[in-house]
Amino acid sequence: MLDLAKRFLTEEEGQGMAEYGLILALIAVVVIGVLTAMGGGLKTIFQNVTDQLKVPAAS
């Protein structure tokens, strides 16, 4: 039983996946923050592009 407890405390399998998950979550939070901060500017840019791509109505 003591050997099982020692092995459980020293085993580090799966630790890397948890770290990758935390890094991925941090990146997602940063990306969401940047997109929120730039939201108005991005909307204006895409609206300008959309306006220039519209085909004029045939007369």
N, CA, C and O atoms as a GROMACS GRO file, in nm:
protein
  236
    1MET      N    1   0.082  -0.119   0.000
    1MET     CA    2   0.000   0.000   0.000
    1MET      C    3   0.087   0.127   0.000
    1MET      O    4   0.055   0.225  -0.066
    2LEU      N    5   0.195   0.121   0.075
    2LEU     CA    6   0.286   0.236   0.081
    2LEU      C    7   0.352   0.260  -0.055
    2LEU      O    8   0.370   0.374  -0.096
    3ASP      N    9   0.387   0.150  -0.125
    3ASP     CA   10   0.446   0.164  -0.259
    3ASP      C   11   0.348   0.229  -0.356
    3ASP      O   12   0.387   0.310  -0.440
    4LEU      N   13   0.221   0.193  -0.346
    4LEU     CA   14   0.119   0.252  -0.432
    4LEU      C   15   0.106   0.402  -0.408
    4LEU      O   16   0.093   0.479  -0.503
    5ALA      N   17   0.110   0.444  -0.282
    5ALA     CA   18   0.100   0.586  -0.248
    5ALA      C   19   0.221   0.662  -0.300
    5ALA      O   20   0.206   0.772  -0.353
    6LYS      N   21   0.341   0.603  -0.287
    6LYS     CA   22   0.463   0.669  -0.336
    6LYS      C   23   0.457   0.685  -0.487
    6LYS      O   24   0.490   0.790  -0.541
    7ARG      N   25   0.414   0.578  -0.555
    7ARG     CA   26   0.406   0.584  -0.701
    7ARG      C   27   0.303   0.688  -0.747
    7ARG      O   28   0.324   0.758  -0.846
    8PHE      N   29   0.191   0.698  -0.674
    8PHE     CA   30   0.087   0.794  -0.708
    8PHE      C   31   0.139   0.936  -0.694
    8PHE      O   32   0.107   1.022  -0.777
    9LEU      N   33   0.219   0.963  -0.591
    9LEU     CA   34   0.268   1.099  -0.567
    9LEU      C   35   0.381   1.138  -0.663
    9LEU      O   36   0.399   1.257  -0.691
   10THR      N   37   0.456   1.041  -0.713
   10THR     CA   38   0.569   1.074  -0.801
   10THR      C   39   0.535   1.062  -0.948
   10THR      O   40   0.611   1.107  -1.034
   11GLU      N   41   0.422   1.002  -0.980
   11GLU     CA   42   0.384   0.984  -1.119
   11GLU      C   43   0.344   1.118  -1.180
   11GLU      O   44   0.265   1.192  -1.122
   12GLU      N   45   0.400   1.148  -1.295
   12GLU     CA   46   0.374   1.279  -1.358
   12GLU      C   47   0.311   1.266  -1.495
   12GLU      O   48   0.310   1.362  -1.571
   13GLU      N   49   0.258   1.150  -1.528
   13GLU     CA   50   0.189   1.136  -1.656
   13GLU      C   51   0.064   1.224  -1.657
   13GLU      O   52  -0.005   1.235  -1.556
   14GLY      N   53   0.036   1.285  -1.768
   14GLY     CA   54  -0.083   1.368  -1.779
   14GLY      C   55  -0.059   1.512  -1.735
   14GLY      O   56  -0.142   1.599  -1.762
   15GLN      N   57   0.050   1.537  -1.670
   15GLN     CA   58   0.079   1.672  -1.625
   15GLN      C   59   0.101   1.764  -1.745
   15GLN      O   60   0.060   1.880  -1.742
   16GLY      N   61   0.164   1.714  -1.849
   16GLY     CA   62   0.189   1.794  -1.969
   16GLY      C   63   0.061   1.838  -2.035
   16GLY      O   64   0.050   1.951  -2.082
   17MET      N   65  -0.039   1.748  -2.041
   17MET     CA   66  -0.167   1.784  -2.102
   17MET      C   67  -0.235   1.896  -2.026
   17MET      O   68  -0.294   1.986  -2.086
   18ALA      N   69  -0.227   1.892  -1.894
   18ALA     CA   70  -0.289   1.998  -1.814
   18ALA      C   71  -0.220   2.132  -1.842
   18ALA      O   72  -0.287   2.236  -1.850
   19GLU      N   73  -0.090   2.129  -1.855
   19GLU     CA   74  -0.017   2.253  -1.884
   19GLU      C   75  -0.054   2.307  -2.022
   19GLU      O   76  -0.072   2.428  -2.039
   20TYR      N   77  -0.064   2.218  -2.120
   20TYR     CA   78  -0.104   2.263  -2.254
   20TYR      C   79  -0.246   2.320  -2.250
   20TYR      O   80  -0.275   2.418  -2.320
   21GLY      N   81  -0.333   2.261  -2.172
   21GLY     CA   82  -0.469   2.312  -2.159
   21GLY      C   83  -0.471   2.452  -2.099
   21GLY      O   84  -0.547   2.538  -2.144
   22LEU      N   85  -0.388   2.475  -1.998
   22LEU     CA   86  -0.381   2.608  -1.937
   22LEU      C   87  -0.326   2.712  -2.034
   22LEU      O   88  -0.375   2.824  -2.040
   23ILE      N   89  -0.224   2.674  -2.110
   23ILE     CA   90  -0.168   2.766  -2.209
   23ILE      C   91  -0.272   2.799  -2.316
   23ILE      O   92  -0.286   2.915  -2.355
   24LEU      N   93  -0.344   2.698  -2.362
   24LEU     CA   94  -0.448   2.720  -2.462
   24LEU      C   95  -0.558   2.812  -2.409
   24LEU      O   96  -0.607   2.898  -2.482
   25ALA      N   97  -0.596   2.793  -2.284
   25ALA     CA   98  -0.698   2.879  -2.224
   25ALA      C   99  -0.649   3.023  -2.214
   25ALA      O  100  -0.725   3.117  -2.240
   26LEU      N  101  -0.523   3.042  -2.178
   26LEU     CA  102  -0.466   3.177  -2.168
   26LEU      C  103  -0.463   3.244  -2.305
   26LEU      O  104  -0.496   3.362  -2.317
   27ILE      N  105  -0.424   3.170  -2.408
   27ILE     CA  106  -0.423   3.225  -2.543
   27ILE      C  107  -0.563   3.265  -2.586
   27ILE      O  108  -0.582   3.370  -2.648
   28ALA      N  109  -0.662   3.180  -2.555
   28ALA     CA  110  -0.801   3.211  -2.591
   28ALA      C  111  -0.848   3.339  -2.524
   28ALA      O  112  -0.915   3.422  -2.586
   29VAL      N  113  -0.814   3.357  -2.397
   29VAL     CA  114  -0.855   3.478  -2.324
   29VAL      C  115  -0.791   3.601  -2.387
   29VAL      O  116  -0.856   3.705  -2.402
   30VAL      N  117  -0.663   3.591  -2.423
   30VAL     CA  118  -0.594   3.705  -2.484
   30VAL      C  119  -0.656   3.739  -2.620
   30VAL      O  120  -0.678   3.856  -2.650
   31VAL      N  121  -0.684   3.638  -2.702
   31VAL     CA  122  -0.743   3.662  -2.834
   31VAL      C  123  -0.880   3.726  -2.820
   31VAL      O  124  -0.912   3.820  -2.892
   32ILE      N  125  -0.962   3.677  -2.727
   32ILE     CA  126  -1.094   3.736  -2.705
   32ILE      C  127  -1.081   3.881  -2.660
   32ILE      O  128  -1.157   3.967  -2.705
   33GLY      N  129  -0.985   3.909  -2.573
   33GLY     CA  130  -0.964   4.047  -2.527
   33GLY      C  131  -0.922   4.140  -2.640
   33GLY      O  132  -0.970   4.252  -2.649
   34VAL      N  133  -0.831   4.092  -2.724
   34VAL     CA  134  -0.785   4.175  -2.836
   34VAL      C  135  -0.898   4.200  -2.935
   34VAL      O  136  -0.915   4.313  -2.981
   35LEU      N  137  -0.974   4.097  -2.968
   35LEU     CA  138  -1.085   4.115  -3.063
   35LEU      C  139  -1.192   4.207  -3.006
   35LEU      O  140  -1.253   4.283  -3.081
   36THR      N  141  -1.216   4.200  -2.876
   36THR     CA  142  -1.314   4.289  -2.814
   36THR      C  143  -1.265   4.434  -2.820
   36THR      O  144  -1.343   4.525  -2.848
   37ALA      N  145  -1.137   4.454  -2.793
   37ALA     CA  146  -1.081   4.590  -2.795
   37ALA      C  147  -1.081   4.648  -2.936
   37ALA      O  148  -1.099   4.769  -2.954
   38MET      N  149  -1.060   4.563  -3.036
   38MET     CA  150  -1.052   4.611  -3.174
   38MET      C  151  -1.186   4.599  -3.246
   38MET      O  152  -1.192   4.626  -3.366
   39GLY      N  153  -1.290   4.559  -3.179
   39GLY     CA  154  -1.419   4.531  -3.241
   39GLY      C  155  -1.472   4.641  -3.331
   39GLY      O  156  -1.511   4.614  -3.444
   40GLY      N  157  -1.473   4.763  -3.283
   40GLY     CA  158  -1.526   4.874  -3.362
   40GLY      C  159  -1.445   4.900  -3.487
   40GLY      O  160  -1.501   4.922  -3.594
   41GLY      N  161  -1.315   4.896  -3.474
   41GLY     CA  162  -1.227   4.919  -3.589
   41GLY      C  163  -1.240   4.809  -3.693
   41GLY      O  164  -1.242   4.837  -3.813
   42LEU      N  165  -1.248   4.686  -3.648
   42LEU     CA  166  -1.263   4.574  -3.742
   42LEU      C  167  -1.397   4.581  -3.815
   42LEU      O  168  -1.405   4.550  -3.934
   43LYS      N  169  -1.501   4.620  -3.743
   43LYS     CA  170  -1.632   4.630  -3.807
   43LYS      C  171  -1.630   4.735  -3.917
   43LYS      O  172  -1.688   4.714  -4.024
   44THR      N  173  -1.564   4.847  -3.893
   44THR     CA  174  -1.554   4.953  -3.992
   44THR      C  175  -1.476   4.906  -4.115
   44THR      O  176  -1.516   4.934  -4.228
   45ILE      N  177  -1.366   4.836  -4.092
   45ILE     CA  178  -1.284   4.787  -4.204
   45ILE      C  179  -1.365   4.691  -4.290
   45ILE      O  180  -1.366   4.704  -4.413
   46PHE      N  181  -1.432   4.594  -4.227
   46PHE     CA  182  -1.509   4.497  -4.304
   46PHE      C  183  -1.629   4.561  -4.373
   46PHE      O  184  -1.668   4.518  -4.482
   47GLN      N  185  -1.687   4.662  -4.312
   47GLN     CA  186  -1.799   4.732  -4.375
   47GLN      C  187  -1.753   4.807  -4.499
   47GLN      O  188  -1.823   4.809  -4.600
   48ASN      N  189  -1.636   4.870  -4.492
   48ASN     CA  190  -1.580   4.939  -4.608
   48ASN      C  191  -1.554   4.842  -4.723
   48ASN      O  192  -1.583   4.872  -4.838
   49VAL      N  193  -1.498   4.726  -4.691
   49VAL     CA  194  -1.472   4.626  -4.794
   49VAL      C  195  -1.602   4.578  -4.855
   49VAL      O  196  -1.612   4.564  -4.976
   50THR      N  197  -1.703   4.553  -4.771
   50THR     CA  198  -1.833   4.507  -4.820
   50THR      C  199  -1.897   4.612  -4.910
   50THR      O  200  -1.954   4.578  -5.014
   51ASP      N  201  -1.888   4.737  -4.872
   51ASP     CA  202  -1.946   4.844  -4.953
   51ASP      C  203  -1.880   4.853  -5.091
   51ASP      O  204  -1.946   4.881  -5.190
   52GLN      N  205  -1.750   4.829  -5.097
   52GLN     CA  206  -1.679   4.837  -5.224
   52GLN      C  207  -1.706   4.714  -5.311
   52GLN      O  208  -1.690   4.722  -5.433
   53LEU      N  209  -1.745   4.603  -5.252
   53LEU     CA  210  -1.770   4.482  -5.329
   53LEU      C  211  -1.912   4.474  -5.383
   53LEU      O  212  -1.940   4.391  -5.470
   54LYS      N  213  -2.002   4.556  -5.335
   54LYS     CA  214  -2.142   4.551  -5.380
   54LYS      C  215  -2.151   4.589  -5.528
   54LYS      O  216  -2.091   4.686  -5.573
   55VAL      N  217  -2.227   4.510  -5.602
   55VAL     CA  218  -2.248   4.535  -5.744
   55VAL      C  219  -2.360   4.637  -5.758
   55VAL      O  220  -2.466   4.620  -5.697
   56PRO      N  221  -2.338   4.742  -5.835
   56PRO     CA  222  -2.445   4.842  -5.852
   56PRO      C  223  -2.563   4.781  -5.928
   56PRO      O  224  -2.546   4.695  -6.014
   57ALA      N  225  -2.681   4.826  -5.895
   57ALA     CA  226  -2.802   4.775  -5.958
   57ALA      C  227  -2.804   4.815  -6.106
   57ALA      O  228  -2.766   4.927  -6.141
   58ALA      N  229  -2.849   4.723  -6.191
   58ALA     CA  230  -2.859   4.753  -6.334
   58ALA      C  231  -2.974   4.849  -6.359
   58ALA      O  232  -3.082   4.834  -6.301
   59SER      N  233  -2.950   4.949  -6.445
   59SER     CA  234  -3.057   5.046  -6.473
   59SER      C  235  -3.110   5.035  -6.612
   59SER      O  236  -3.200   5.110  -6.649
   0.00000   0.00000   0.00000
